[in-house]
Amino acid sequence: MYQPYAHEENQLLLPSEFFLPFGGRLNPDNRWIKLAQMIPWAQVEHKYAMSFKKSFRGQKAISVRMALGALIIQERLQQSDRETVETIIENPYLQYFLGLAGYQDRPPFHHSLMTHFRKRLGEKVIAEVNEWIAVEAAKAEQQDDDDDMKPSASGGRGGKCKRSKADPNQGTLLLDATCAPADIAYPTDITLLNEARDKLETIIDVLHAPHVGQRPKPRTYREKARRSYLALAKQRRIGYRALRRGIGKQLAFIKRDLRIIEELAKITSLTALSRRQYKQLLVIQELYRQQRLMYTKRVHHVEDRIVSIHQPHIRPIVRGKAKAKVEFGPKVSVSMVQGFAFLERRQWDNFNEGVTLIESVETYKARFGVYPKEVMADQIYRNRENRAYCKERGVRLSGPPLGRPSKQADTAEMKRIAKLDAGERNAIEGKFGEGKRKYGLNRIRARLEQTSGAVIALQFLVMNLERRLRLLFVFMFNIMLNRIGYIRFAL
C-alpha cells in the first residue's frame, strides 16, 4: 500500500539554518585532494615563472596552481569559463585544489583570465607536465607487471608475461592518430561566400562613415545578394548546376565589394577598421582567391583551404571514416604506454601518421631508457622504412610480415597473431573514445590557434590524471578488502 505524500511546512530553510555535517573539515579521500597531491606544483611553477618578464610591473600574477588548477577543473567538468568560476565558488574542495588557504564565497579571479591562463601556460608547458605525471605512473605500472607477473595493461595475450631484466627491450607502445574537430559549423562553399560578402559590406559601411553626406554611398546590391543566397540555401536538395550558378553570383558580389574597399582605402585609411575587421579582410581576400580558383578549374581541392573566416587556421582532415569522411580540426598523433597517453604531434595540416613511428619510438627510449618490446600500430605505420628500423632495434612491429607466407600453418599462425595484435591495439581507440565522450576532444571550443593546442594538451593531461586516480582508488579498495579478510581470519 502506498503511503500518502507528507507535506512539509518549512521546506525553505535560511542559509544559517542549513546543517553542515563535515564540521569545517575536508575529507582527505576526496578525489580533488588526491589529484592535488599527484601534480608536481613546484616543477610547474618553475616553468610558469619563465614566461614572465623580469621587469614586470603591475598587478601581482596569479599563482600557477590556481591557473593550471582552474584549467584542469574546466576540462574535467566540461564547463565554460563563467561556469568554471561559479563552480569554484560553490565547492570548497575545488578551492583547496587551487591552493586557497580557506573557503571564500567570492570569485578568486575573473572569468576572462581563463584565456590568459591558456596562453601563458601554453601547449608546451602542459605537455611537459603530462610527461612528468604519465611517465612516472607508467614506470610504476611496468614495475608492478614485472614483479607480480600480471598481464599486459594494454590488453595482454591471455597469459603471464614476466619480462627478463636482461632483455634490452621492455614494454608495449601503442600508436595511432585522430582528429580533434573544432567547434565550427559544417562549412560549405556557398555559406562561406555569403558570410564573407556580409562582412565585406560591414567593412564598406565603416570606411564610408566619415564621408556620409559628402560622397554617395557605394552600391553593393546587398539585398539582391541576400535573396540570391536564400533562394539557394532554402532548397532541400541543391543540384550541381544551381549550386555552381549560385557560387558564381556570390563570387561576383564579393569581387565588387573588394573593388569598392580598394577605392575607399584611398580616401579612408584602413586603420579605421577594428583589429578583427582588418584580419577578416585579409582572410576574405585569400578565401576569394581560393574559391575563384576552384570555381574556374572546376575542382574541389586547394592547398591550405580556408573553411572558417573566424578561425582561418583550421584545415579539412580527410579521415575516410564511415561517420564523417572529412573532419575540421587539428590532427593529433598519440602514443600510449600502460594506459597513459602522450601527445606526440599536433598539426593543423593533414600528415601521414606513418612518419611519426620512428620519432615516437625514440621518444619512448628517452622516457623509459629502453626501446619497446612491441609496437602496436595499424597498417599505415607498417612501411618498409619503419619495418627495417624496428627490426634493427629488436622491436616487433604488429601485423603480418611483408611477402607471401610459405606454409599454410604459418598463415594460420600469422592470422592468430594479427588478431591478438588488433585486440591489443584497440586500447588506444578506446582512449580516443574516452577523450571524445567525456573530455571534449570531439569539440575543441577554443578559438585561437595557440589556445586550441593548449586545450588538447590539457585534455590528455586530465585523462592521465583520472587514470592515476582510478588506479589509486583500486589500490586502496584492495587494501581494505585484505584488511577485512585478515580480520575475519583472525576471528
The 8 nearest C-alpha neighbors of each residue, nearest first, counted from 0:
[[1, 2, 3, 4, 5, 6, 7, 8],
 [2, 0, 3, 4, 5, 6, 7, 8],
 [1, 3, 0, 4, 5, 6, 7, 8],
 [4, 2, 5, 1, 6, 0, 7, 8],
 [3, 5, 6, 2, 1, 7, 0, 8],
 [6, 4, 3, 7, 2, 8, 10, 1],
 [5, 7, 4, 8, 10, 9, 3, 2],
 [8, 6, 9, 10, 5, 11, 4, 12],
 [7, 9, 10, 6, 11, 5, 12, 4],
 [8, 10, 11, 7, 12, 6, 13, 16],
 [9, 11, 7, 8, 12, 6, 13, 17],
 [12, 10, 9, 13, 8, 14, 7, 17],
 [13, 11, 10, 16, 14, 17, 9, 15],
 [12, 14, 16, 15, 17, 11, 10, 9],
 [15, 13, 17, 16, 12, 18, 11, 19],
 [14, 16, 13, 17, 12, 18, 19, 11],
 [17, 15, 13, 14, 12, 18, 19, 11],
 [16, 18, 14, 15, 19, 12, 13, 20],
 [17, 19, 20, 16, 15, 14, 22, 21],
 [18, 20, 21, 22, 17, 23, 16, 15],
 [19, 21, 22, 18, 23, 24, 17, 25],
 [22, 20, 23, 24, 19, 25, 26, 18],
 [23, 21, 20, 24, 19, 25, 18, 26],
 [22, 24, 21, 25, 19, 20, 102, 91],
 [25, 23, 22, 21, 26, 27, 20, 91],
 [26, 24, 27, 23, 21, 92, 29, 91],
 [25, 27, 28, 29, 24, 21, 32, 92],
 [28, 26, 29, 25, 32, 33, 30, 24],
 [29, 27, 26, 30, 33, 32, 31, 25],
 [30, 28, 32, 27, 26, 31, 33, 92],
 [29, 31, 33, 32, 34, 28, 468, 27],
 [32, 30, 34, 33, 29, 96, 35, 92],
 [33, 31, 35, 34, 29, 30, 96, 27],
 [32, 34, 30, 36, 31, 35, 29, 37],
 [35, 33, 31, 37, 36, 32, 30, 38],
 [34, 36, 32, 33, 37, 96, 38, 31],
 [35, 37, 33, 34, 38, 32, 39, 31],
 [38, 36, 34, 35, 39, 33, 132, 464],
 [37, 39, 40, 36, 35, 34, 132, 128],
 [40, 38, 41, 42, 43, 37, 36, 128],
 [39, 41, 43, 42, 38, 44, 64, 63],
 [42, 40, 44, 43, 39, 45, 38, 46],
 [43, 41, 45, 44, 40, 39, 46, 128],
 [42, 44, 40, 46, 45, 41, 47, 39],
 [43, 45, 47, 41, 42, 46, 63, 48],
 [44, 46, 42, 48, 43, 47, 41, 49],
 [47, 45, 43, 44, 49, 48, 42, 124],
 [46, 48, 44, 49, 45, 50, 43, 120],
 [49, 47, 45, 50, 46, 51, 44, 63],
 [48, 50, 47, 46, 51, 45, 52, 44],
 [49, 51, 48, 47, 52, 119, 46, 120],
 [52, 50, 49, 48, 53, 55, 47, 119],
 [51, 53, 55, 54, 50, 49, 48, 56],
 [52, 54, 55, 51, 49, 56, 50, 48],
 [53, 55, 52, 56, 51, 57, 50, 49],
 [56, 54, 52, 53, 57, 51, 58, 59],
 [57, 55, 54, 58, 59, 52, 53, 60],
 [56, 58, 59, 55, 60, 54, 52, 51],
 [57, 59, 60, 56, 61, 55, 62, 108],
 [58, 60, 57, 61, 56, 62, 55, 51],
 [61, 59, 58, 62, 57, 63, 51, 55],
 [60, 62, 59, 63, 65, 66, 108, 64],
 [63, 61, 64, 65, 66, 60, 44, 67],
 [62, 64, 66, 65, 44, 67, 47, 61],
 [65, 63, 62, 68, 67, 66, 97, 98],
 [64, 66, 97, 68, 63, 62, 67, 69],
 [67, 65, 63, 69, 68, 64, 116, 62],
 [68, 66, 70, 69, 64, 65, 63, 71],
 [67, 69, 65, 71, 97, 70, 64, 66],
 [68, 70, 72, 66, 71, 67, 65, 73],
 [71, 69, 73, 67, 72, 68, 74, 66],
 [70, 72, 68, 74, 73, 69, 75, 67],
 [73, 71, 69, 75, 70, 74, 76, 68],
 [72, 74, 70, 78, 76, 71, 77, 75],
 [75, 73, 77, 71, 76, 72, 438, 70],
 [76, 74, 72, 73, 77, 71, 438, 461],
 [75, 77, 73, 74, 78, 72, 438, 83],
 [78, 76, 74, 73, 75, 438, 439, 79],
 [79, 77, 73, 76, 82, 83, 80, 74],
 [78, 80, 82, 81, 83, 73, 77, 84],
 [79, 81, 83, 110, 82, 113, 84, 78],
 [82, 80, 110, 84, 83, 79, 85, 78],
 [83, 81, 85, 79, 84, 80, 78, 86],
 [82, 84, 86, 80, 81, 85, 73, 78],
 [83, 85, 87, 81, 86, 82, 110, 88],
 [86, 84, 82, 88, 87, 83, 81, 89],
 [85, 87, 89, 83, 88, 84, 82, 90],
 [86, 88, 84, 90, 85, 89, 93, 94],
 [87, 89, 85, 86, 104, 90, 106, 105],
 [90, 88, 86, 87, 85, 91, 104, 93],
 [89, 91, 87, 93, 92, 88, 86, 94],
 [92, 90, 94, 93, 102, 95, 89, 87],
 [93, 91, 95, 94, 90, 96, 31, 32],
 [92, 94, 96, 95, 91, 90, 87, 97],
 [95, 93, 91, 97, 96, 92, 99, 87],
 [94, 96, 92, 98, 97, 93, 99, 91],
 [95, 97, 93, 94, 98, 35, 31, 92],
 [98, 96, 65, 94, 95, 68, 64, 99],
 [97, 99, 95, 96, 64, 100, 94, 65],
 [100, 98, 95, 101, 94, 97, 102, 96],
 [99, 101, 98, 95, 102, 94, 103, 97],
 [102, 100, 99, 103, 95, 94, 91, 98],
 [101, 103, 91, 94, 104, 100, 99, 95],
 [104, 102, 105, 101, 88, 106, 91, 107],
 [105, 103, 88, 106, 102, 89, 107, 87],
 [104, 106, 103, 88, 107, 108, 85, 102],
 [105, 107, 108, 88, 84, 104, 109, 85],
 [108, 106, 105, 109, 88, 84, 103, 87],
 [109, 107, 106, 110, 112, 84, 61, 111],
 [110, 108, 111, 112, 106, 107, 84, 113],
 [109, 111, 112, 81, 80, 113, 84, 108],
 [112, 110, 113, 109, 114, 80, 115, 81],
 [113, 111, 115, 110, 114, 109, 116, 108],
 [112, 114, 116, 115, 111, 110, 80, 117],
 [113, 115, 117, 112, 116, 111, 118, 450],
 [114, 116, 118, 112, 113, 117, 119, 111],
 [117, 115, 113, 119, 114, 118, 66, 120],
 [118, 116, 114, 115, 120, 119, 450, 121],
 [119, 117, 115, 121, 116, 120, 450, 114],
 [120, 118, 116, 121, 117, 115, 50, 47],
 [121, 119, 117, 118, 124, 116, 47, 125],
 [122, 120, 453, 118, 119, 123, 117, 124],
 [121, 123, 453, 125, 452, 124, 456, 126],
 [122, 124, 126, 125, 121, 127, 120, 453],
 [125, 123, 127, 126, 122, 120, 121, 128],
 [124, 126, 128, 122, 127, 123, 456, 129],
 [127, 125, 129, 123, 128, 124, 456, 122],
 [126, 128, 130, 124, 129, 125, 123, 131],
 [129, 127, 125, 131, 130, 126, 124, 132],
 [128, 130, 126, 460, 132, 127, 131, 133],
 [131, 129, 127, 128, 133, 132, 134, 126],
 [132, 130, 128, 129, 134, 133, 135, 127],
 [131, 133, 129, 130, 135, 134, 136, 128],
 [132, 134, 136, 130, 135, 129, 131, 339],
 [135, 133, 137, 136, 130, 131, 132, 138],
 [134, 136, 138, 133, 132, 137, 131, 139],
 [135, 137, 133, 139, 134, 138, 140, 132],
 [138, 136, 140, 134, 139, 135, 337, 133],
 [139, 137, 141, 135, 140, 136, 134, 142],
 [138, 140, 142, 136, 137, 141, 143, 135],
 [141, 139, 137, 143, 142, 138, 136, 144],
 [142, 140, 144, 138, 143, 139, 137, 145],
 [141, 143, 139, 145, 144, 140, 146, 138],
 [142, 144, 140, 146, 141, 145, 147, 139],
 [145, 143, 149, 141, 148, 142, 147, 146],
 [144, 146, 142, 161, 148, 143, 147, 162],
 [145, 147, 143, 144, 148, 142, 161, 149],
 [146, 148, 149, 144, 143, 145, 161, 142],
 [149, 147, 161, 144, 145, 146, 159, 160],
 [148, 150, 144, 147, 159, 151, 160, 145],
 [151, 149, 155, 159, 160, 152, 158, 148],
 [150, 152, 155, 153, 154, 149, 160, 144],
 [153, 151, 337, 154, 150, 155, 338, 140],
 [154, 152, 151, 337, 426, 423, 155, 338],
 [155, 153, 423, 152, 151, 156, 426, 422],
 [154, 156, 151, 150, 157, 153, 152, 423],
 [157, 155, 158, 419, 154, 150, 151, 423],
 [156, 158, 155, 150, 159, 154, 151, 160],
 [159, 157, 156, 160, 150, 155, 149, 151],
 [158, 160, 150, 148, 149, 161, 157, 156],
 [161, 159, 150, 148, 162, 158, 149, 151],
 [160, 162, 148, 145, 159, 163, 144, 149],
 [163, 161, 145, 160, 164, 166, 169, 148],
 [162, 164, 165, 166, 161, 145, 169, 167],
 [163, 165, 166, 162, 167, 169, 145, 168],
 [164, 166, 163, 167, 162, 168, 169, 369],
 [165, 167, 163, 164, 168, 169, 162, 372],
 [168, 166, 165, 369, 169, 370, 164, 372],
 [169, 167, 372, 370, 371, 166, 369, 170],
 [170, 168, 372, 371, 370, 369, 167, 166],
 [169, 171, 371, 372, 172, 373, 168, 141],
 [170, 172, 373, 371, 372, 374, 336, 173],
 [173, 171, 374, 336, 335, 375, 373, 371],
 [172, 174, 375, 335, 334, 374, 376, 424],
 [175, 173, 334, 376, 333, 375, 172, 335],
 [174, 176, 333, 332, 376, 334, 173, 177],
 [177, 175, 332, 331, 333, 352, 330, 178],
 [176, 178, 331, 330, 332, 179, 175, 431],
 [177, 179, 330, 329, 180, 331, 328, 326],
 [178, 180, 328, 441, 440, 329, 330, 181],
 [181, 179, 328, 327, 442, 441, 178, 326],
 [180, 182, 443, 328, 442, 183, 327, 444],
 [181, 183, 442, 444, 443, 180, 184, 445],
 [182, 184, 181, 185, 307, 186, 327, 180],
 [185, 183, 186, 182, 307, 181, 187, 306],
 [184, 186, 183, 187, 327, 306, 326, 307],
 [187, 185, 306, 184, 191, 188, 190, 307],
 [188, 186, 190, 189, 191, 185, 306, 192],
 [187, 189, 191, 190, 192, 186, 246, 290],
 [188, 190, 192, 191, 187, 246, 193, 245],
 [191, 189, 193, 187, 192, 188, 194, 186],
 [192, 190, 194, 188, 193, 189, 195, 187],
 [191, 193, 195, 189, 194, 190, 196, 188],
 [192, 194, 196, 190, 195, 191, 189, 197],
 [195, 193, 197, 191, 192, 196, 190, 198],
 [194, 196, 192, 198, 193, 197, 283, 191],
 [197, 195, 199, 193, 253, 194, 198, 192],
 [196, 198, 194, 200, 195, 199, 193, 201],
 [199, 197, 201, 195, 200, 196, 194, 202],
 [198, 200, 202, 196, 201, 197, 195, 203],
 [199, 201, 203, 197, 198, 202, 196, 204],
 [200, 202, 198, 204, 199, 203, 205, 197],
 [203, 201, 199, 205, 204, 200, 206, 198],
 [202, 204, 200, 206, 201, 205, 207, 260],
 [205, 203, 201, 207, 202, 206, 208, 200],
 [206, 204, 202, 208, 203, 207, 201, 272],
 [205, 207, 203, 204, 208, 267, 202, 263],
 [206, 208, 204, 205, 210, 209, 203, 211],
 [207, 209, 205, 210, 211, 206, 204, 203],
 [210, 208, 207, 211, 206, 267, 205, 213],
 [211, 209, 213, 208, 207, 214, 212, 206],
 [210, 212, 213, 208, 209, 214, 207, 215],
 [213, 211, 214, 210, 215, 216, 209, 208],
 [212, 214, 210, 211, 215, 209, 216, 207],
 [215, 213, 210, 212, 211, 216, 207, 217],
 [216, 214, 217, 213, 212, 211, 210, 218],
 [215, 217, 218, 214, 207, 211, 210, 204],
 [218, 216, 219, 215, 259, 203, 207, 214],
 [217, 219, 220, 216, 221, 215, 259, 256],
 [218, 220, 221, 217, 256, 255, 200, 252],
 [221, 219, 223, 222, 218, 224, 252, 225],
 [220, 222, 224, 219, 223, 225, 200, 197],
 [223, 221, 225, 224, 220, 226, 219, 227],
 [222, 224, 226, 220, 225, 221, 227, 228],
 [225, 223, 221, 227, 222, 226, 220, 228],
 [224, 226, 222, 228, 227, 223, 221, 229],
 [227, 225, 229, 223, 228, 224, 230, 222],
 [226, 228, 224, 230, 225, 229, 223, 231],
 [227, 229, 225, 231, 226, 230, 232, 224],
 [230, 228, 232, 226, 231, 227, 233, 225],
 [229, 231, 227, 228, 232, 233, 226, 234],
 [232, 230, 229, 228, 233, 234, 227, 245],
 [231, 233, 229, 234, 230, 228, 235, 237],
 [234, 232, 231, 230, 229, 235, 228, 236],
 [235, 233, 236, 232, 231, 237, 230, 229],
 [234, 236, 233, 237, 232, 231, 238, 230],
 [237, 235, 234, 238, 233, 232, 231, 239],
 [236, 238, 234, 242, 241, 235, 239, 231],
 [239, 237, 241, 240, 242, 236, 243, 234],
 [238, 240, 242, 241, 243, 237, 244, 236],
 [239, 241, 243, 242, 238, 244, 237, 245],
 [242, 240, 244, 238, 243, 239, 245, 237],
 [243, 241, 245, 239, 244, 240, 238, 246],
 [244, 242, 246, 240, 245, 241, 239, 247],
 [243, 245, 241, 247, 242, 246, 240, 248],
 [246, 244, 242, 248, 247, 243, 241, 249],
 [247, 245, 243, 249, 248, 244, 189, 250],
 [246, 248, 250, 244, 245, 249, 243, 251],
 [247, 249, 251, 245, 250, 246, 244, 252],
 [250, 248, 252, 246, 251, 247, 253, 192],
 [251, 249, 253, 247, 248, 252, 254, 246],
 [250, 252, 254, 248, 249, 253, 255, 247],
 [251, 253, 249, 255, 254, 250, 256, 248],
 [254, 252, 256, 250, 255, 251, 196, 257],
 [255, 253, 251, 257, 252, 256, 250, 258],
 [254, 256, 252, 258, 253, 257, 251, 259],
 [257, 255, 253, 259, 258, 254, 260, 252],
 [258, 256, 260, 254, 259, 255, 253, 261],
 [257, 259, 261, 255, 256, 260, 254, 262],
 [260, 258, 256, 262, 261, 257, 263, 255],
 [261, 259, 263, 257, 262, 258, 264, 203],
 [260, 262, 258, 264, 259, 263, 257, 265],
 [263, 261, 259, 260, 264, 265, 258, 266],
 [264, 262, 260, 265, 266, 261, 267, 259],
 [265, 263, 267, 261, 262, 268, 266, 260],
 [264, 266, 263, 262, 267, 268, 261, 260],
 [267, 265, 264, 263, 268, 262, 206, 210],
 [268, 266, 264, 263, 265, 206, 269, 271],
 [269, 267, 270, 264, 271, 266, 265, 206],
 [268, 270, 271, 272, 264, 267, 277, 206],
 [269, 271, 268, 272, 273, 277, 267, 274],
 [272, 270, 269, 268, 273, 206, 205, 267],
 [273, 271, 270, 269, 276, 277, 274, 205],
 [272, 274, 276, 275, 277, 271, 270, 278],
 [273, 275, 277, 276, 278, 272, 270, 279],
 [274, 276, 278, 273, 277, 279, 272, 280],
 [277, 275, 279, 273, 278, 274, 272, 280],
 [276, 278, 280, 274, 279, 275, 272, 273],
 [277, 279, 275, 281, 280, 276, 282, 274],
 [280, 278, 276, 282, 277, 281, 283, 275],
 [279, 281, 277, 283, 278, 282, 276, 284],
 [280, 282, 284, 278, 279, 283, 277, 285],
 [283, 281, 279, 285, 284, 280, 286, 278],
 [282, 284, 286, 280, 285, 281, 287, 279],
 [283, 285, 287, 281, 286, 282, 280, 288],
 [284, 286, 288, 282, 283, 287, 289, 281],
 [285, 287, 283, 289, 288, 284, 282, 290],
 [288, 286, 290, 284, 285, 289, 291, 283],
 [287, 289, 285, 291, 286, 290, 292, 284],
 [290, 288, 292, 286, 291, 287, 293, 285],
 [289, 291, 293, 287, 292, 288, 294, 286],
 [290, 292, 294, 288, 289, 293, 287, 295],
 [293, 291, 289, 295, 290, 294, 296, 288],
 [294, 292, 298, 290, 296, 297, 291, 295],
 [295, 293, 291, 297, 292, 296, 290, 298],
 [294, 296, 292, 293, 297, 291, 298, 290],
 [295, 297, 293, 298, 294, 292, 291, 299],
 [298, 296, 294, 293, 295, 299, 292, 243],
 [299, 297, 293, 296, 300, 294, 295, 301],
 [300, 298, 293, 301, 297, 294, 296, 290],
 [301, 299, 298, 302, 293, 304, 289, 303],
 [300, 302, 304, 303, 289, 299, 293, 298],
 [301, 303, 304, 300, 289, 305, 314, 348],
 [304, 302, 305, 301, 314, 348, 312, 315],
 [303, 305, 302, 301, 306, 314, 289, 315],
 [306, 304, 311, 307, 286, 303, 314, 313],
 [305, 307, 186, 304, 314, 313, 311, 308],
 [308, 306, 310, 311, 309, 305, 313, 186],
 [307, 309, 311, 310, 282, 279, 306, 283],
 [308, 310, 307, 311, 279, 446, 282, 312],
 [311, 309, 307, 312, 308, 313, 446, 447],
 [312, 310, 307, 308, 313, 305, 309, 306],
 [311, 313, 310, 314, 448, 347, 305, 307],
 [314, 312, 328, 311, 310, 347, 327, 306],
 [313, 315, 327, 347, 348, 328, 316, 304],
 [316, 314, 327, 326, 325, 317, 328, 313],
 [315, 317, 326, 325, 349, 327, 318, 314],
 [318, 316, 325, 319, 324, 315, 326, 349],
 [317, 319, 324, 320, 325, 316, 326, 323],
 [320, 318, 324, 317, 321, 325, 323, 322],
 [321, 319, 324, 323, 322, 318, 325, 317],
 [320, 322, 323, 324, 319, 318, 325, 317],
 [321, 323, 320, 324, 319, 325, 318, 326],
 [324, 322, 320, 325, 321, 326, 319, 318],
 [323, 325, 319, 320, 318, 317, 321, 322],
 [326, 324, 317, 323, 316, 318, 315, 327],
 [327, 325, 316, 315, 180, 317, 328, 323],
 [328, 326, 315, 180, 314, 316, 181, 313],
 [327, 329, 180, 181, 313, 179, 314, 178],
 [330, 328, 347, 346, 179, 178, 331, 345],
 [329, 331, 178, 346, 345, 177, 347, 179],
 [332, 330, 345, 177, 176, 344, 178, 333],
 [331, 333, 176, 344, 343, 175, 342, 345],
 [334, 332, 342, 343, 341, 175, 176, 174],
 [335, 333, 174, 341, 173, 340, 175, 343],
 [334, 336, 340, 173, 339, 338, 172, 341],
 [335, 337, 339, 338, 172, 171, 137, 173],
 [338, 336, 152, 339, 137, 153, 140, 335],
 [337, 339, 336, 335, 153, 340, 152, 426],
 [340, 338, 336, 335, 337, 463, 133, 137],
 [339, 341, 335, 334, 338, 459, 336, 333],
 [342, 340, 334, 333, 343, 335, 339, 459],
 [341, 343, 333, 344, 332, 334, 340, 456],
 [344, 342, 333, 332, 341, 334, 359, 345],
 [343, 345, 332, 331, 342, 346, 333, 355],
 [346, 344, 331, 330, 329, 332, 347, 343],
 [345, 347, 329, 330, 348, 331, 344, 349],
 [346, 348, 329, 314, 330, 313, 328, 349],
 [349, 347, 346, 314, 350, 329, 330, 316],
 [348, 350, 316, 330, 347, 346, 351, 317],
 [351, 349, 352, 348, 330, 346, 354, 353],
 [350, 352, 353, 354, 349, 379, 355, 380],
 [351, 353, 354, 355, 350, 176, 332, 380],
 [354, 352, 380, 351, 355, 379, 356, 381],
 [353, 355, 352, 356, 351, 357, 380, 358],
 [354, 356, 358, 353, 352, 357, 359, 332],
 [357, 355, 359, 358, 354, 353, 360, 380],
 [358, 356, 360, 359, 355, 361, 385, 354],
 [357, 359, 361, 355, 356, 360, 362, 354],
 [358, 360, 362, 356, 357, 361, 355, 363],
 [361, 359, 363, 357, 362, 358, 356, 364],
 [362, 360, 364, 358, 363, 359, 357, 365],
 [361, 363, 365, 359, 364, 360, 358, 366],
 [364, 362, 360, 366, 361, 365, 367, 359],
 [363, 365, 369, 368, 370, 361, 367, 362],
 [366, 364, 362, 363, 368, 367, 361, 369],
 [367, 365, 363, 364, 368, 362, 134, 369],
 [366, 368, 364, 369, 365, 363, 138, 134],
 [367, 369, 364, 365, 366, 370, 363, 169],
 [370, 368, 364, 367, 168, 371, 167, 169],
 [369, 371, 168, 364, 169, 372, 363, 360],
 [372, 370, 169, 170, 168, 373, 171, 172],
 [371, 373, 168, 169, 394, 170, 171, 395],
 [374, 372, 395, 171, 371, 394, 396, 172],
 [373, 375, 172, 396, 173, 171, 397, 395],
 [376, 374, 173, 397, 424, 172, 174, 396],
 [377, 375, 174, 173, 380, 374, 397, 175],
 [376, 378, 379, 380, 375, 381, 175, 398],
 [377, 379, 381, 380, 376, 398, 382, 353],
 [378, 380, 353, 381, 377, 382, 352, 376],
 [381, 379, 353, 378, 382, 377, 376, 356],
 [382, 380, 378, 379, 385, 386, 383, 377],
 [381, 383, 385, 384, 380, 386, 379, 353],
 [384, 382, 386, 385, 387, 381, 388, 401],
 [383, 385, 387, 386, 382, 388, 381, 389],
 [384, 386, 388, 387, 382, 383, 389, 381],
 [387, 385, 383, 389, 388, 384, 390, 382],
 [388, 386, 390, 384, 385, 389, 383, 391],
 [387, 389, 385, 391, 386, 390, 384, 392],
 [390, 388, 394, 386, 392, 391, 387, 393],
 [391, 389, 387, 393, 392, 388, 394, 386],
 [390, 392, 388, 389, 393, 387, 394, 386],
 [393, 391, 389, 390, 394, 388, 370, 168],
 [392, 394, 390, 391, 389, 395, 372, 168],
 [393, 395, 389, 372, 373, 392, 390, 396],
 [394, 396, 373, 374, 372, 397, 393, 389],
 [397, 395, 374, 373, 394, 375, 398, 389],
 [398, 396, 375, 420, 374, 376, 395, 399],
 [397, 399, 417, 400, 396, 420, 416, 378],
 [398, 400, 413, 417, 401, 397, 414, 416],
 [401, 399, 402, 398, 403, 404, 413, 397],
 [402, 400, 399, 403, 383, 404, 381, 386],
 [401, 403, 400, 404, 399, 405, 383, 410],
 [402, 404, 405, 401, 400, 410, 406, 399],
 [405, 403, 406, 410, 409, 402, 407, 400],
 [404, 406, 403, 409, 407, 410, 408, 402],
 [407, 405, 409, 408, 404, 410, 411, 403],
 [406, 408, 410, 409, 411, 405, 404, 412],
 [409, 407, 411, 410, 406, 412, 413, 405],
 [408, 410, 412, 406, 407, 411, 413, 404],
 [411, 409, 407, 413, 408, 412, 404, 414],
 [412, 410, 414, 408, 413, 409, 415, 407],
 [411, 413, 415, 409, 414, 410, 416, 408],
 [414, 412, 416, 410, 415, 411, 417, 409],
 [415, 413, 417, 411, 412, 416, 418, 410],
 [414, 416, 412, 418, 413, 417, 411, 419],
 [415, 417, 419, 413, 418, 414, 420, 412],
 [418, 416, 420, 414, 398, 419, 415, 413],
 [417, 419, 421, 415, 416, 420, 414, 422],
 [420, 418, 416, 422, 417, 421, 423, 415],
 [421, 419, 417, 423, 422, 418, 424, 397],
 [422, 420, 424, 418, 423, 419, 417, 425],
 [423, 421, 419, 425, 420, 424, 418, 154],
 [422, 424, 154, 420, 425, 421, 153, 426],
 [423, 425, 421, 426, 422, 375, 420, 427],
 [426, 424, 428, 422, 423, 427, 421, 429],
 [425, 427, 429, 424, 428, 153, 423, 430],
 [426, 428, 430, 429, 425, 424, 431, 335],
 [429, 427, 425, 431, 430, 426, 432, 424],
 [428, 430, 432, 426, 427, 431, 433, 425],
 [431, 429, 427, 433, 428, 432, 434, 426],
 [432, 430, 434, 428, 429, 433, 435, 427],
 [433, 431, 429, 435, 430, 434, 436, 428],
 [434, 432, 430, 436, 431, 435, 437, 429],
 [435, 433, 438, 431, 440, 432, 437, 436],
 [434, 436, 440, 441, 432, 439, 433, 437],
 [437, 435, 433, 434, 432, 438, 439, 441],
 [438, 436, 434, 433, 435, 439, 77, 75],
 [437, 439, 434, 440, 435, 458, 74, 436],
 [440, 438, 441, 435, 442, 437, 434, 443],
 [439, 441, 435, 434, 442, 179, 438, 443],
 [440, 442, 435, 439, 180, 179, 443, 436],
 [443, 441, 181, 182, 180, 439, 440, 444],
 [444, 442, 181, 182, 445, 180, 440, 439],
 [443, 445, 182, 442, 446, 181, 451, 439],
 [446, 444, 451, 443, 447, 450, 454, 182],
 [447, 445, 444, 310, 451, 448, 450, 309],
 [448, 446, 450, 449, 445, 451, 310, 312],
 [447, 449, 451, 450, 446, 452, 312, 310],
 [450, 448, 447, 451, 452, 453, 118, 121],
 [449, 451, 453, 447, 452, 117, 448, 118],
 [452, 450, 445, 454, 448, 453, 449, 447],
 [451, 453, 455, 450, 454, 122, 449, 456],
 [452, 454, 122, 450, 121, 456, 451, 455],
 [453, 455, 457, 451, 452, 456, 450, 458],
 [456, 454, 458, 452, 457, 453, 451, 459],
 [455, 457, 453, 459, 458, 454, 126, 122],
 [458, 456, 460, 454, 455, 459, 453, 461],
 [457, 459, 461, 455, 460, 456, 438, 462],
 [458, 460, 462, 456, 461, 457, 463, 340],
 [461, 459, 457, 129, 463, 458, 462, 464],
 [460, 462, 464, 458, 459, 463, 465, 457],
 [463, 461, 459, 465, 460, 464, 458, 466],
 [464, 462, 466, 460, 465, 461, 339, 467],
 [465, 463, 461, 467, 466, 462, 468, 460],
 [466, 464, 468, 462, 463, 467, 461, 469],
 [465, 467, 463, 469, 468, 464, 470, 462],
 [468, 466, 470, 464, 465, 469, 471, 463],
 [467, 469, 465, 471, 466, 470, 464, 472],
 [470, 468, 466, 472, 471, 467, 465, 473],
 [469, 471, 473, 467, 468, 472, 474, 466],
 [472, 470, 468, 474, 469, 473, 467, 475],
 [471, 473, 475, 469, 474, 470, 476, 468],
 [474, 472, 476, 470, 471, 475, 477, 469],
 [473, 475, 471, 477, 472, 476, 470, 478],
 [474, 476, 472, 478, 477, 473, 471, 479],
 [477, 475, 473, 479, 478, 474, 472, 480],
 [478, 476, 480, 474, 479, 475, 481, 473],
 [479, 477, 481, 475, 476, 480, 482, 474],
 [478, 480, 476, 482, 477, 481, 483, 475],
 [481, 479, 477, 483, 482, 478, 484, 476],
 [482, 480, 484, 478, 479, 483, 485, 477],
 [483, 481, 485, 479, 484, 480, 486, 478],
 [482, 484, 480, 486, 481, 485, 479, 487],
 [483, 485, 481, 487, 482, 486, 480, 488],
 [486, 484, 482, 488, 483, 487, 481, 489],
 [487, 485, 489, 483, 488, 484, 482, 490],
 [486, 488, 490, 484, 489, 485, 483, 482],
 [487, 489, 485, 486, 490, 484, 483, 482],
 [490, 488, 486, 487, 485, 484, 483, 482],
 [489, 487, 488, 486, 485, 484, 483, 482]]
